[in-house]
Amino acid sequence: MLFDFATESEICQELGHRIAQQRIKKNITQAELASRAAVGISTIKRLEKGEGATLGNFIRVLTSLGLVNDLSTIAVKPNFSIQEFEEMNSVNSRKRASYFKG
């Protein structure tokens, strides 16, 4: 599924489905995953249904499934610092012309 035109709800459902698939593939029960991730079983059930979870719980579940490194593909670190980015923007931004009486 491509997420470009999906709603937030559709994306949550798809991610939940993928998490459930990975859990089943690894032959882990919902209760076991909840224990490994240090979250409640209701959190796992909600997450797998696409009903959401906190970002922290989402990361705990991904870590417990051995999938947390997959996040590096969506959170690519830029090749420049914030300061360099701000400097690039200030150089490229338009400057207002001054009017001098003379």
N, C-alpha and C positions, 0 to 999 in steps of 0.2 A: 504494500500500500504506500503510495506517495502521499505525503502530508501537505503538499502545497495548497490543495483546495479542500482539505478536510476541516471539519469543525473541531473545536476544542474537545467536545464530547467524543467525537469519532476517534480522535488521536488517543485520548485516555483509554477508550475501549480497546483499540488496537494494541497499545502498549501493555495493557493488562492481559490481553490474550497472549501476547508474546512472552510475558513473564510466566504465565501459567504453562505455556508450552515448554519453556526451559525447565521449569520445576518438574514437570512430568517426565521430560526427557532424562533428567538426572535421578528419577525415581525417588523424589522427595515429597512427602506429604505436606499439606498446608500447615499442619501443626508443627512438623519438624522445621519447616522454613521459618515459621514464626519464632520458634525457639532459637534457631541459629541467628536470626536477624535481631533478636531481642525486641520484638514487637508483638502485639496481640494477634491472635488468629483472625479476629475481625478485620484487622488492618490488611492482612493478606487477602481475605475474601473480598474486601472493598476494592483493593488494588487490582485484583484479577478480573473483577467485574467492570473495571474502568470507572469506578466511582471516586477515584482519587485517593491521595494520601499526602502527608507532608513531604517536602523535598528530602528531609532527613531520613524518614522512613523508606522512601523510594530508594535512596542511596544504600541504606542498610540491607534492603532486600537484594538489590543488584550485587552488592558485595558478597552476600551470602550465597548467591548463585554463581559467583565468579565472573560477573558481567560488568563490574564497575569500570574497567578500563575501556569498555566500549564507549563510554561517555567522552573520551578524549577526542573522538571524531566529530562531536558536535560542539565542543568547547575548545576550539583550536586557539592556542596562544598566539597573539599577534607577534610579528617580527620586530616590533618597536614598542617603546615604553609609552606610557600615558603622556609624559612630558614631551617626548618627540612628536606624538600625535598632535598635541596642543600647539607646538611650534609650527608644524606643517600647516595647520588650519589658520594660524595667525598670519603666516606668510601669504597664503592663498586667499585670505579674505579681502574683500573690497575695502578700500579706505575712502573716507569722505573727503572731498576736496575742501580746502580752506579758502575763505575769501578774505583777502587782505586789502584794506584801503591804503592807497598810497599816493 
